[in-house]
Amino acid sequence: MVFFNLSMRQDFMYHLIAGQRITLADCFQQVNLHQIYIGLSIQSQQSINFDMACFGVDENDQLIDDRYFIFYNQQNAPNHVIAMTGSRFPQDQEGFMIQLDQLPSFIQKLVFTITIDGDYKMSQIEKGHLRLCYPDGQTAALFEFHHT
């Protein structure tokens, strides 16, 4: 279970860097937040098809229940506790709604992945982002990446 001990939402956004770890309590400054939105976007010069997925894993980073592997062919976990929503906001290509208060206790971490469909390479990605958001789309934390 996730507990939020910060008393009010602020207009503040964390800018995350590769390898950084942050708790949801630090990221979302609101008491009793039950739902969050995760937005993803990838941009490239080529017309590349990207597959985005979410895994709910246990304390050993293992997927112990396939129903919590959310991808294009299985877009909802039981009771919609994790749901692939498509783009709910213009800056995202894909999104996931997470019902924090309904996640099973064995799920200790959510892992988001991006894979390429076809014979393309990750080096062909120009830029992208992962946004952790309040349900209304306001960004609480942002990880941006660019091809160098």
C-alpha positions in Angstrom: 0.0 0.0 0.0 1.2 3.5 -0.8 0.7 6.2 1.8 0.8 9.9 0.9 1.9 12.1 3.8 2.1 15.4 2.1 -0.8 17.6 2.8 -1.6 19.5 -0.4 -1.0 19.5 -4.1 1.4 22.1 -5.3 2.2 23.5 -8.8 5.6 21.9 -8.8 7.1 19.3 -11.2 10.0 17.0 -10.6 12.4 16.7 -13.6 13.7 13.2 -13.4 17.1 11.9 -14.7 18.1 8.4 -15.8 18.6 6.1 -12.8 16.8 8.4 -10.4 14.4 6.9 -7.9 11.5 8.8 -6.4 8.6 7.6 -4.3 5.0 8.3 -5.2 4.6 10.1 -1.9 7.4 12.5 -2.9 6.1 12.9 -6.4 2.4 13.4 -5.7 1.9 16.0 -3.0 -1.7 15.2 -2.2 -3.3 13.3 0.6 -5.5 10.3 -0.4 -4.6 10.3 -4.0 -6.3 7.2 -5.4 -5.6 7.4 -9.1 -2.6 8.5 -11.3 -2.1 8.8 -15.0 1.2 7.8 -16.7 1.7 9.4 -20.1 4.3 8.2 -22.7 5.5 9.6 -26.0 8.2 8.7 -28.5 9.3 10.7 -31.6 11.4 9.6 -34.5 12.0 10.7 -38.1 10.9 7.3 -39.4 7.5 5.9 -39.2 8.3 3.4 -36.4 5.6 1.5 -34.5 6.3 1.4 -30.8 4.7 -1.0 -28.3 4.3 0.3 -24.8 3.5 -1.9 -21.8 3.2 -1.9 -18.0 4.1 -4.8 -15.7 3.0 -5.0 -12.1 5.8 -6.9 -10.3 6.5 -8.1 -6.8 9.3 -7.4 -4.4 11.7 -9.6 -6.4 10.8 -7.8 -9.6 8.9 -10.8 -10.9 5.6 -10.8 -12.8 3.8 -13.4 -10.8 0.3 -12.9 -12.3 0.0 -12.4 -16.1 -3.2 -10.4 -15.6 -1.0 -7.5 -14.5 1.0 -7.4 -17.8 -0.8 -4.6 -19.7 -0.1 -4.2 -23.4 -1.9 -3.7 -26.7 -3.5 -7.2 -26.6 -4.5 -7.1 -22.9 -5.4 -3.5 -22.0 -6.8 -3.9 -18.5 -5.8 -5.6 -15.3 -8.6 -7.1 -13.2 -11.1 -4.5 -12.0 -9.2 -1.9 -14.2 -6.6 -1.3 -11.5 -4.2 -0.8 -14.4 -5.7 0.3 -17.7 -4.1 1.2 -21.0 -6.1 4.3 -22.0 -4.5 5.5 -25.2 -3.6 9.2 -25.3 -5.8 11.2 -23.0 -3.8 14.3 -23.4 -2.2 15.9 -26.6 1.4 15.5 -25.5 1.2 11.7 -25.0 0.9 8.9 -27.5 -0.1 6.3 -24.9 -1.4 6.4 -21.4 -2.1 4.3 -18.4 -4.5 4.9 -15.5 -3.5 3.4 -12.2 -5.9 2.8 -9.3 -3.4 3.0 -6.5 -5.8 2.1 -3.7 -6.9 -1.0 -5.5 -3.6 -2.6 -6.5 -3.0 -6.0 -5.0 -0.6 -6.0 -2.1 1.9 -8.3 -4.0 2.5 -5.5 -6.6 5.4 -3.5 -5.3 6.5 -1.8 -8.5 5.2 -0.8 -11.9 7.6 -1.2 -14.8 6.9 0.6 -18.1 8.6 -0.6 -21.3 8.8 0.6 -24.8 9.7 -1.8 -27.6 10.0 -1.3 -31.4 7.9 -3.4 -33.8 9.9 -4.4 -36.8 13.5 -4.0 -38.0 14.2 -0.6 -36.5 16.6 0.3 -33.7 16.3 2.3 -30.5 19.0 4.6 -31.8 16.4 5.9 -34.3 14.4 7.5 -31.5 14.9 11.3 -31.4 13.2 12.1 -28.2 10.4 11.1 -25.8 9.0 11.4 -22.3 7.3 9.6 -19.5 5.0 11.7 -17.4 3.6 10.9 -13.9 0.4 12.9 -13.6 -2.6 13.6 -11.5 -5.8 12.3 -13.0 -6.5 15.7 -14.7 -3.2 15.5 -16.6 -1.2 17.9 -14.5 2.4 16.6 -14.6 3.9 15.8 -11.2 7.2 14.3 -12.5 8.7 14.2 -16.0 11.4 12.1 -17.5 12.5 13.3 -20.9 15.1 11.6 -23.1 16.9 12.6 -26.3 19.0 10.8 -28.8 22.6 11.9 -28.6 
